[in-house]
Amino acid sequence: MAMAIVLVTYPMMAPTRGATIQGIHSISVLVSKNRREKNPMVDGSSSISNTGAMNSRRHFVRSKETLGEKDMILTLEGPFPKVFPGQFAMLSSVEHWPVQLPRPLSYFDVEPGNAGWARFLIKVIGPGTRALASAEIGAEVCVTGPLGRGFDLWKDSEPVCIAGGVGLAPFLLLARERKAAGMPPLKILFGGANQAALVGQQAFPQGAVDWELSTDDGSEGFEGNVLELYRSLLSQGQVSANSPVLCCGPDPMMAAVARFCADQGTPCSVSLETMMACGYGVCNGCSVPVRGEGRFAGKTYARTCVDGPVFDAGELLWP
């Protein structure tokens, strides 16, 4: 029997300054409640979430910092809630809303509270990010977040972070929290095509990171890609194969890192950079194939927005 499914949508109003979209908040609270009943805050060792703090509101643009030709840091005025490293938000320029869908962006840095702020590291590559980049000081940006599952702090380990380009974004909060907890500097292997592609380092607290840099053309640090840098450091004994790897960057890079870690038995978590429309599990537009084991037993797909963006690399089916 054939069925015709008709989807009826209604126009939404962008939230006013300081107001929240209650429907979105209700969905997030339900998702969070279900998670807490199954697992108290942490589901596995690789990620952590506080989706119940999510809301959607307008924020004023406080400042913009251009980094090279296509990258920038956008700073928005508070209030902002507590955010875990690796969580993200959906951002849209109020001026262009709702013509353009919001864009998912990792929180780069956050000062929680009413007088706080949030920073986002943005690569300007399309109409959505161009709209955000063109927002003037004092303009309004709609932010829905915090969303998703972030990285665990790995308090009993010394993780190795592997970042490519703006994939550096999730690691600033991680470095800051580990430093505040008195843990050793975070090891970050940061790679890009050239020196100009290595953006965002200046925002990290002094002494919070032990940097290793790589560029494809050798203009900065190790000559080669960031996985080749990691393999070189392993062979020299400068990092241990037992140290968990936390990875974020272009999909091909993460796939290569995930396969290498699997071959040598190294725990690996990845933060996916998946396009999505809603950010909180309704549209299913960010589905990714999974192995159907562990927390995804019997499933073929997971939603990046609510099941991630941080996954154990072994949970995913890589292309």
C-alpha positions in Angstrom: 0.0 0.0 0.0 1.5 3.3 -1.0 1.3 6.3 1.4 1.6 10.0 0.6 3.3 11.9 3.4 2.6 15.6 3.5 4.9 17.8 5.6 3.4 21.1 6.7 5.7 23.7 8.1 4.9 27.0 9.7 7.0 30.2 9.8 9.0 30.7 13.0 9.8 34.0 14.6 13.4 34.7 15.4 13.8 35.1 19.2 13.8 38.6 20.6 16.8 39.8 22.5 17.0 37.8 25.8 14.1 35.5 24.9 14.2 31.8 24.3 12.3 29.6 21.9 10.4 27.5 24.4 9.6 24.7 21.9 13.3 24.1 21.3 14.1 24.3 25.0 11.3 21.7 25.7 12.8 19.3 23.1 16.3 19.7 24.6 15.0 19.1 28.1 13.3 15.9 27.0 16.4 14.6 25.2 18.5 15.5 28.3 16.1 13.9 30.7 16.2 10.6 28.7 20.0 10.6 28.7 20.2 11.2 32.5 17.8 8.3 33.1 20.1 6.0 31.1 23.5 7.5 32.0 24.3 10.1 34.7 25.9 12.9 32.6 28.5 10.8 30.9 27.7 8.1 28.3 31.0 6.3 27.7 34.5 7.7 28.2 34.8 9.9 25.2 32.1 12.5 25.4 30.0 14.6 27.8 26.8 16.7 27.4 24.7 19.3 29.1 22.0 19.7 26.4 19.5 20.6 29.1 21.1 24.1 29.3 20.3 24.8 25.6 18.3 27.8 24.6 18.0 30.0 21.6 18.4 33.8 21.9 19.8 36.8 20.1 23.3 38.1 21.0 25.0 41.3 19.9 28.3 41.2 18.0 31.0 42.5 20.4 34.0 42.2 18.1 35.4 40.6 14.9 39.0 39.6 14.3 40.2 38.7 10.8 42.7 35.8 10.6 44.1 35.5 7.1 42.0 35.5 4.0 39.1 33.2 5.0 39.2 32.8 8.8 37.9 35.0 11.6 36.9 35.0 15.3 33.4 36.3 16.0 32.8 37.4 19.6 29.2 37.7 20.9 28.0 39.3 24.1 26.4 37.2 26.8 24.6 35.8 28.6 26.0 32.3 27.9 25.7 29.1 30.0 28.4 26.6 30.9 29.7 24.9 27.8 31.7 21.6 27.6 34.7 21.4 25.3 33.6 20.2 21.9 30.0 21.3 22.1 28.6 23.5 19.4 25.9 26.0 18.6 23.7 26.9 15.6 24.4 30.5 14.5 22.5 32.7 12.0 22.6 36.3 11.2 19.3 37.9 12.3 19.4 40.2 9.3 19.4 37.1 6.9 17.1 34.9 9.0 15.1 32.8 8.0 16.3 32.9 4.4 19.5 31.0 5.3 19.7 28.1 7.6 21.8 28.4 10.7 25.4 27.1 10.6 26.8 24.7 13.2 30.0 26.1 14.9 32.1 24.8 17.8 32.3 27.0 20.7 35.9 28.3 20.6 35.9 30.1 23.9 33.2 31.0 26.5 33.0 33.2 29.5 29.7 32.0 31.1 27.3 34.4 32.8 25.2 37.5 32.1 28.3 39.6 31.6 30.1 36.9 29.6 30.8 36.3 26.0 31.4 33.5 23.5 33.9 33.3 20.6 33.5 31.3 17.4 36.3 30.4 15.0 34.8 30.6 11.5 36.1 29.7 8.1 34.2 31.9 5.6 33.3 29.5 2.7 29.6 30.0 1.8 26.6 32.3 2.1 25.8 31.4 5.8 29.3 32.0 7.1 29.7 35.1 4.8 26.5 36.5 6.5 28.0 36.0 9.9 31.3 37.5 8.8 29.6 40.6 7.4 27.6 41.3 10.6 28.6 44.7 11.9 29.6 45.4 15.5 26.3 45.7 17.5 24.4 43.5 14.9 22.4 40.6 16.2 23.2 36.9 15.8 20.8 34.1 16.8 22.5 31.4 18.8 21.0 28.0 19.7 23.1 26.1 22.1 25.0 24.5 23.7 24.3 21.4 21.7 25.7 17.9 21.4 28.2 15.8 23.3 31.7 17.2 23.9 35.1 15.8 24.8 35.8 14.2 28.1 38.6 15.9 30.0 40.6 12.6 30.3 41.7 13.6 33.8 43.7 10.4 34.3 45.4 10.5 30.9 47.5 12.8 28.7 45.6 13.0 25.5 47.1 14.0 22.1 44.9 16.4 20.1 45.2 16.3 16.4 43.7 19.3 14.7 43.4 20.5 11.1 42.5 24.0 10.2 39.5 25.4 12.1 39.3 21.9 13.6 41.4 23.6 16.3 38.2 25.2 17.7 37.1 22.5 20.1 40.4 22.3 21.9 40.7 25.8 23.4 38.1 25.1 26.1 39.7 21.7 26.8 43.1 23.3 27.2 41.6 25.9 29.5 39.7 23.5 31.7 42.7 21.1 32.0 44.9 24.0 33.0 42.4 25.2 35.6 42.3 21.7 37.1 46.1 21.7 37.5 46.7 19.1 34.7 49.7 19.1 32.4 49.7 21.2 29.2 47.5 19.8 26.5 49.5 18.2 23.6 48.1 19.6 20.3 49.3 18.6 16.9 48.1 21.3 14.6 48.3 21.1 10.8 47.4 23.1 7.7 48.3 23.5 4.1 50.7 26.4 4.9 51.6 28.8 7.6 48.6 31.1 6.8 46.3 28.2 7.5 47.4 27.8 11.1 45.0 30.2 12.8 43.7 30.6 16.3 46.8 29.7 18.4 47.0 33.2 19.8 43.8 32.7 21.7 45.0 29.8 23.8 46.2 30.6 27.4 49.9 30.8 27.8 51.4 27.5 29.2 48.2 25.6 28.5 49.4 23.8 25.4 52.4 21.9 24.2 52.3 22.7 20.4 53.6 20.6 17.5 52.9 22.2 14.1 52.9 20.9 10.6 52.4 22.3 7.1 52.1 20.6 3.8 54.6 22.9 2.2 57.0 23.1 5.2 56.5 26.8 5.7 56.0 26.2 9.4 57.1 23.3 11.6 57.1 19.7 10.3 56.9 19.3 6.6 54.0 17.0 5.8 50.4 16.5 7.0 49.5 16.2 10.6 49.1 12.4 10.6 52.6 12.2 9.3 53.7 14.4 12.2 51.9 12.2 14.7 53.6 9.1 13.2 57.0 10.8 13.4 56.5 11.8 17.1 55.5 8.2 17.9 58.6 6.8 16.2 60.7 9.2 18.2 59.0 8.3 21.5 57.8 11.9 22.0 54.2 10.7 22.3 52.8 7.3 23.4 50.5 5.0 21.5 48.7 4.5 24.8 47.7 8.2 25.0 44.1 8.7 23.7 43.8 10.8 20.5 41.2 13.5 20.2 40.8 14.6 16.6 38.9 17.3 14.7 39.4 18.6 11.1 38.5 17.7 7.5 36.8 14.3 7.1 39.6 12.7 5.1 42.1 13.6 7.8 39.9 12.3 10.6 39.3 9.0 8.7 43.0 8.5 8.2 43.7 9.2 11.9 40.9 6.9 13.0 42.2 4.0 10.8 45.8 4.5 12.0 44.7 4.6 15.7 42.6 1.5 15.2 45.6 -0.4 13.7 47.8 0.5 16.6 45.1 0.1 19.3 45.1 3.7 20.4 41.8 5.1 21.8 40.5 7.8 19.4 37.7 10.3 19.7 36.6 12.5 16.7 34.5 15.6 16.5 32.7 15.5 13.2 32.2 18.6 11.1 28.8 17.7 9.7 26.4 20.1 8.1 22.9 20.1 9.7 19.7 22.1 9.6 18.3 22.0 13.2 21.0 21.0 15.6 18.9 19.1 18.1 17.8 15.8 16.5 14.6 16.6 14.6 15.6 16.9 11.0 17.9 13.9 10.7 19.9 15.8 8.2 23.2 15.1 9.9 23.0 11.3 10.0 26.2 9.4 9.7 26.7 5.6 9.3 27.6 3.6 12.4 28.7 0.1 13.1 25.6 -0.8 15.1 27.5 -1.8 18.2 27.7 -0.5 21.8 25.4 2.4 22.3 24.3 2.1 18.7 23.4 -1.6 18.9 20.9 -2.4 16.1 21.3 1.0 14.5 22.7 1.8 11.1 22.9 5.6 11.5 23.5 8.2 14.3 22.7 11.9 14.4 25.8 14.0 14.7 23.9 16.8 16.5 22.7 14.7 19.5 24.8 11.5 19.4 27.9 13.6 18.7 29.6 15.6 17.4 32.2 13.7 19.5 32.2 10.0 18.8 34.5 7.2 19.6 36.1 6.7 16.2 35.4 3.0 16.3 31.6 3.7 16.4 31.6 5.1 12.9 31.7 3.5 9.5 34.4 5.5 7.7 34.3 5.9 3.8 
